[in-house]
Amino acid sequence: METGNAFGSQDPTPALRCVVAIPVRNEAERIAACLEALAAQRGIGASALGVVLFLNNCTDETAHVVAGLLPSLRIPVRMIEREYAEANAGWARREAMEAAADWLDEGEPFDGLILTTDADSRVPTDWVARNLAAVAAGVDAVAGRIALDEADAARLPAALHARGRLEGGYETRLIEIEALIDPLPHDPWPRHWTTSGATLAVRLETYRQVGGMPPLAVGEDKAFVSSLLSSDARVRHDPDILVVTSGRLDGRAPGGAADTMKLRCEVPESPCDPRLEPLPRAVFRYAWRRRLRRLQATGRLARTPFWAPWLGIRAEDARIIAGLPTLGAILAAVEAASPRLGYRPLRPRELARHTRLANAVSCLLRGARRLGHSVRSTGARTAAGDLGVTSFERTGDA
């Protein structure tokens, strides 16, 4: 059975530039802080921002808390309540974002921005403005970073924090190495790898083009960003956007971040994130991504003998991959088809050694880049000088 109810401020809201979509389940204790943070946004007018709360299968006082807050909020809020036996985290986020998209479609049509966060998160006062600025700079979607609530983090085991620092250090080096080997103009270093529903933003047109948020029980945010990348949408992983989120171990979504932290507490040597792979495999992956980009850009990707055998991909599969419509889809298909590009995550005890290696490699790559810039700069100055001399001589001859 599914039931619905919606209400919000009485202000007849004009066409909005952006709407924040929030899935909510039993968040009576945290929803006030979430909404107050959104109401405190700076750098954007109140008439340009709206909030959709999608309450699914709530059995606590969340709806009453929200109703009590509405009169004091300076932004329009639409609350939708649903009871649905098959509900999951991805379905709830999709419903919230679909409602946000419909709201943006009201009035005169234009390409607005859908943002999403979590009911147990608090965004900074410049969150919306920073996302809008990133999109205005020429990207289609923006992913921010997350940090654990200090009070929640203080209750977590010291060993979990220690592991987090090791993983974070290695991840930073890998991301820098990736950016040095395979740079992306729209997502330059410094950047990050976080793809969390606690802080995502996407242009309405782009959201529609990729079919919206996938209604997955687990990992809907990562799957959504993957679909954006596969469609060649420009995604910015902005390190300056930071949202504070819950660090509780009793999460609302089975298989989510809370369950991951709980597993790591119970099994300290559980594998790291798949992207935290051995350094040689990571460098191999980034180098091949760069190579494939160049082959596709120069129209040589169809010449599969140039690349497919090196990656262990069968000729017939390579021909199909080369015919895919977007570079993002090609890269994803290559990684899925190649036995040499499968992810093999490290164990925590291996992180320190690979971090040392990654530090050395990143230093070498930075040095090589500086040398390359210096050589090109010297060459350009020499060429300019030669041109000046030639011009002078010709003027004198005249």
C-alpha positions, 0 to 999 in steps of 0.5 A: 500500500502506498499513501501520500501527503504533501504540504509546505509554505503558503508562499506561491513559489516562483520558478526555482533555480535549485531544489534540495531532495532529501529522503527521510526515515525516522529522523526526528532527532536530526531533521531539525539541524538538517533543515536549519542548515539549509535555511541558513544558506548564503549567496542565494535568494530564498526565492531561488531555493526549495526543499523536498522532504520524502518521508518513507515508512516513518514510525517516529515523530519526524513529520510532527517535528517538520510541521513545527519547524515550517513556520520559522523556515525562510525557504519553501519546503514540500513534505511528502509522506509515503508508506511502501513495503518495498521501500529502500534507500535508492528508491526513496532518494529517487522519489525525492529527486523526481519530486524535486525535478517536477518542482523545477519543471513548474512555471517557465521551463529552464535548466535548474539544479537538483541537489541531494543530501541526507536527513542526518547531515548538515550542509555548510552555509555556502553549500548551495552557492558553491554547487551553483558556482561549480556548475556555472564554471561548466560542469554538469554535476558536482560531488562534495566530500563528507566528514563525520559528526564530531560527537559521533566520531568520538564514540567510534573505536580508535582503531577505526580512526587509524584505519581511516587515516591510512586509507585517506592518505593512500587515497589522496596520493592515488588521486593525485597520481591519477590527475597527473597521468590522466588529467581532466580539464573539468575536474582538475587536481585537487579533487577527491573520489567521494560519491555520497548522497549526502552531497550531490548536485546535478543539472536538471537536464543532465538528470533527465538524460541519464534516467534519474537516480537508480532505485537500488537498495545499496549504492544508488549514489555511486551508481548514479555518478557512474551513469553520469560518467558513462554518458560523458557528463562532466562531473566535478569532485569539488574538495571545497564542498564539505558536508557533516554527516552522522557517524552512527553504527545503526544506519537506516539503510542496510548495507550503507555507510553505517554497516561498512563502519560496523564491519570494519570495527568487527573485522579490522582486516576487511578489504579496503575500498576497491579503488585502493588497489596496489600501486602498480595496478593503479598506475597501469589503469590510469595510463590505459585510460589516458591511452584510450582517451587519445585513441578515441579522440584521434579516431583510432580506437576502432583499430583494436589490435592496437590496444585490445590484446594488451588488455586481454580483451577478445577481438569481437568484444573490442569491436563492440566496445569501440562502437559504443557512443560515448567515451565514458561508456567505452572506458567502463566497458573496457574495465569490465571486460579486461581481466587485467583491469579488475580491482583487487583492493588492499588490506589495511596492513598493506597500506603503509608500504603502498603509500610510501611507494605512491609518495615517491611516484607522485614526486617523480610525476610532479618533477616530470611535469615541471620539467615538461612545462619548463622545456615548453616554456623555453621553447616558446620563448626561443620561438618568439625570439626567433620570430622577433629577430626574423621580423626585425631583419625583414624590416631592416631589409625593407 
